[in-house]
Amino acid sequence: MSLLFTCSIDDGHPLDMRTAELLDKHGLRATFYVPIKNREGSYVMTRENLRELSRRFEVGSHTYDHCYLRELDVRRTYYQISKGKNGLEDVLGLPINGFCYPGGKYSAKDIDMVRACGFVYARTTANLFLDAGHSRLELPTTIQFYPHSRGVYLRNYARSGDWLKRAGPLYLALRNDHWIKRLHALFDHAVEAGRVFHLWGHSKQIDELDAWDEFEAFLAHVGQQVRADARLTNGELVQRVYGVERKVLAPTAAHFKAG
Ligand SMILES: [Zn+2]
């Protein structure tokens, strides 16, 4: 079976339009997780950009104002999750099915709330997975496009379980001293032995790292290796792997009529 590739880009920064252009150029699909605004002070793209993005890619929610949920009480959690979803749906006129936990920080009550608010799936920041995990409300990733230290990989590894199957990817991450080499080594391993490669990142970081060329070179490599029908948004990956019914992901008029 050929490798499935998905990409997610977090925080809705205006530079996401540049990232989207590169993904498009190499025929790749992705999901952009966008808060309505960002309490940390980063800019969030305009409504016009958001609408344009949604015509070519999936848009998912990232809370109302990029709030870490774990510290919040239930009332505030509900506010953040439901207002983030409704805000995007009002702008786009589309159902928003995907959610991403800001900072990857969440607890059991947050998973319950994401489900209760009608999301089909939710993405975490667990890394070094070469599959789609065990739960569509805790979708893991493979690697972040960022030069993390070895300590960050080790802590994420320790925290996110499934140690046996993540040991090989961890070894590749620790063995390669340069972060771009690490990314390519993991991808080439996934082509041989993996089911899913899930790249994630932030457009603002790509810009701060001055790594647009490296980012595009990686996308070009992926575009050569992954079959066209295996390049997916996060939502399409969930549908493919977890078998979520189409009517749940995209309600049709007939579905509404049937109640
Ligand atoms: Zn974020």
Boltz pocket constraint, residues with backbone or C-beta under 6 A from the ligand:
constraints:
  - pocket:
      binder: B
      contacts: [[A, 10], [A, 11], [A, 62], [A, 66], [A, 101], [A, 102], [A, 103]]
      max_distance: 6.0
